Amino acid sequence: MLDAAKYNLSTVVNQNQFLDAVDLEVRSIVGRTLVAKRALVPGESVLVEQPLLQYFLQPSCRSSLSPYYTKAMWKQLNKYVVELDQDQSSPFVPGLPAATLAYLQIDPPPLRQRIKRTPSVDHADLDFFYYPNLDMDHPTVQLIVGYCRNVTCEIALFQHVEAEQLATFLLKIYGNAHTVALDRQSLARKGCATTHSAKKHRRSTTYADRYQSAPWPPSPLGPRPSIALMTWGSKFTHSCSPNLLLHFDNASNTMTFTVTRPVTAGEVLTFSYLPENDDLGGLICGTTRDRRRKLNQFKFFDCGCDRCNAKDINGRCNCSTCDSDAVTSFNGLSGAWQCDRCGSTELPEFLLLDKGEAYASSMVTALATKLRDPDQAGEVVTMIEPYLMEDLIPTLPRTHWTFGYAQGLLAWYHLDLLPSTFGTGLASQLNATSSGLREASVFLNDYLHDALWSSNPLPVFMASWMVLSPVIQAVTRGTEEKQYRVQEKVLRQRSDSDDSSSDEDEAPEAPELLAPLVLPMPEEWQKDVLAIHHTVMNLWLPTVNAVFQQPPALIADRIRQIQQWSLRIQESMAL
Ligand SMILES: C[S@@+](CC[C@H](N)C(=O)[O-])C[C@H]1O[C@@H](n2cnc3c(N)ncnc32)[C@H](O)[C@@H]1O
């Protein structure tokens, strides 16, 4: 029970809404967690919170966020990590030195009066954070335990600290903290930063304000990754299909947790501990096995979310035993594939060696990565179509996520890469747009929408852009004819061109681009375009608009492009 008198809510900015919407309970598998106190709707911000403790991941000078930083100590701490991680069995050590320095913020060294500050966090507040057992048989946990022994024995500033105490703190950071891009200028404006470079920046901006015409060089103080430990933000459970979206606001230094789909009273509130921009193995594509492996490596627990526990819709596959169109799902707990209809655990051939899925997954990932890299795209573009259509796709079950994703890559190729690489003439001779729209419809509707939207709406919307953006451009290009007006002045300039008295310095004016002439939509595009349009406008945008009441620039731009595209479709279909 979340009792305001019993708990410290000082970091919570929206205390009334928080207490009205959220409760603290202990649930099986996930332990202590925040749950919905009442039914919640998309767009509700259940928590807005400032960090209890915050520090830069890569400090480069002494500051209010790393008051004990020195180059020599930084070098020494990094050396311990490298020495202990020689076999590189632990995947998660780069943040250790910064977290170690941050420990001194809560437990300052007694002998260093000159730089001693009042502890920024009360020790007792840290009791509220979960951490894994120090005996845990996990390479990162054991590396941290060994590292803390070195630090507390050999570094003078840590001689008042017990190794166990430091290890517990570091594991609390690893198990609970968020990484956010912190803008040092906004901290400096609030008077928080005391670094020499921030002071220099303050001096320079004052000077620049006074002499506004001075061509001032851009500030070197851009956003930098920082670690933020949130008292209540760390009490949400992880899910691979979460019901919350996180947004960090630099100006107020707050993290907001917003509901993304309808939630019933009592439901566990979740966000994803996995990086949300990680296409495969993240929230959209990828296998249960990969996600669980990552969570175990980075966060030390085996995921027990609904998607991992029961049916991984991302990994569904036709049953080869009863030959039904029912799906075979991966059961994360038993670690086996099972048919929804006949219960068979006989694996379809694709999954038999687990090589099929792993191979398909690595191939679509590698292709997507190469195509996004301008230096590598050229070598892949020429082979993507025959490879996907002849080699890979025929081996993929139609209900498996790799099939959906491969269709997405093909759509991208037909709508964008083919015309931009080989020209629009060849693309139209090959009917590339029709093929691309059909493939886009499979990716956006059958895969992202039918399989994932209701359980994972926001990541679906983000992932859709890879294909939705080329769809918008191709449909817009294909339903308009550009029109120009050659202005009178231009005509006069042309007729005067031989006249030696004309002003030679006057540059000829370019023809003015007019609103394009809208053309009817080709009949063979209509079915797929309308299906995509229906999904995006009627099923996706209402939720996206509710969640992002004040959308960040990127989302606002996407919504604007979608709305213009919708107008174009209506105009062109009316002809
Ligand atoms: C950031 S804490 C969440 C709050 C924590 N339960 C507490 O008591 O403070 C992360 C820990 O919660 C548990 N947990 C969170 N999500 C989980 C999930 N999907 N499956 C299993 N355990 C989970 C794990 O023990 C994990 O190490």
The ligand as an SDF file (V2000), in Angstrom:
LIG
                    3D

 27 29  0  0  0  0  0  0  0  0999 V2000
   14.2730   -2.0120  -11.1030 C   0  0  0  0  0  0  0  0  0  0  0  0
   13.8470   -3.2850  -10.0170 S   0  0  0  0  0  0  0  0  0  0  0  0
   12.1120   -3.2260   -9.9720 C   0  0  0  0  0  0  0  0  0  0  0  0
   11.6020   -3.1000   -8.5790 C   0  0  0  0  0  0  0  0  0  0  0  0
   11.9620   -4.2330   -7.6880 C   0  0  0  0  0  0  0  0  0  0  0  0
   11.0480   -5.3480   -7.8530 N   0  0  0  0  0  0  0  0  0  0  0  0
   12.0200   -3.7900   -6.2280 C   0  0  0  0  0  0  0  0  0  0  0  0
   11.6370   -4.5800   -5.3770 O   0  0  0  0  0  0  0  0  0  0  0  0
   12.4850   -2.7010   -5.9650 O   0  0  0  0  0  0  0  0  0  0  0  0
   14.2230   -4.6600  -11.0400 C   0  0  0  0  0  0  0  0  0  0  0  0
   14.0250   -5.9830  -10.3690 C   0  0  0  0  0  0  0  0  0  0  0  0
   12.6440   -6.3230  -10.3080 O   0  0  0  0  0  0  0  0  0  0  0  0
   12.4260   -7.6640  -10.7100 C   0  0  0  0  0  0  0  0  0  0  0  0
   11.7530   -7.6570  -12.0290 N   0  0  0  0  0  0  0  0  0  0  0  0
   11.3910   -6.5610  -12.7380 C   0  0  0  0  0  0  0  0  0  0  0  0
   10.7980   -6.9170  -13.8890 N   0  0  0  0  0  0  0  0  0  0  0  0
   10.7940   -8.2550  -13.9250 C   0  0  0  0  0  0  0  0  0  0  0  0
   10.3380   -9.2060  -14.8850 C   0  0  0  0  0  0  0  0  0  0  0  0
    9.7690   -8.8550  -16.0370 N   0  0  0  0  0  0  0  0  0  0  0  0
   10.5130  -10.5080  -14.6000 N   0  0  0  0  0  0  0  0  0  0  0  0
   11.0950  -10.9110  -13.4250 C   0  0  0  0  0  0  0  0  0  0  0  0
   11.5490  -10.0590  -12.4950 N   0  0  0  0  0  0  0  0  0  0  0  0
   11.4080   -8.7440  -12.7360 C   0  0  0  0  0  0  0  0  0  0  0  0
   13.7970   -8.2720  -10.8390 C   0  0  0  0  0  0  0  0  0  0  0  0
   14.1500   -8.8120   -9.6090 O   0  0  0  0  0  0  0  0  0  0  0  0
   14.6620   -7.0860  -11.1550 C   0  0  0  0  0  0  0  0  0  0  0  0
   15.9770   -7.2930  -10.8110 O   0  0  0  0  0  0  0  0  0  0  0  0
  1  2  1  0
  2  3  1  0
  2 10  1  0
  3  4  1  0
  4  5  1  0
  5  6  1  0
  5  7  1  0
  7  8  2  0
  7  9  1  0
 10 11  1  0
 11 12  1  0
 11 26  1  0
 12 13  1  0
 13 14  1  0
 13 24  1  0
 14 15  1  0
 14 23  1  0
 15 16  2  0
 16 17  1  0
 17 18  1  0
 17 23  2  0
 18 19  1  0
 18 20  2  0
 20 21  1  0
 21 22  2  0
 22 23  1  0
 24 25  1  0
 24 26  1  0
 26 27  1  0
M  CHG  2   2   1   9  -1
M  END
$$$$
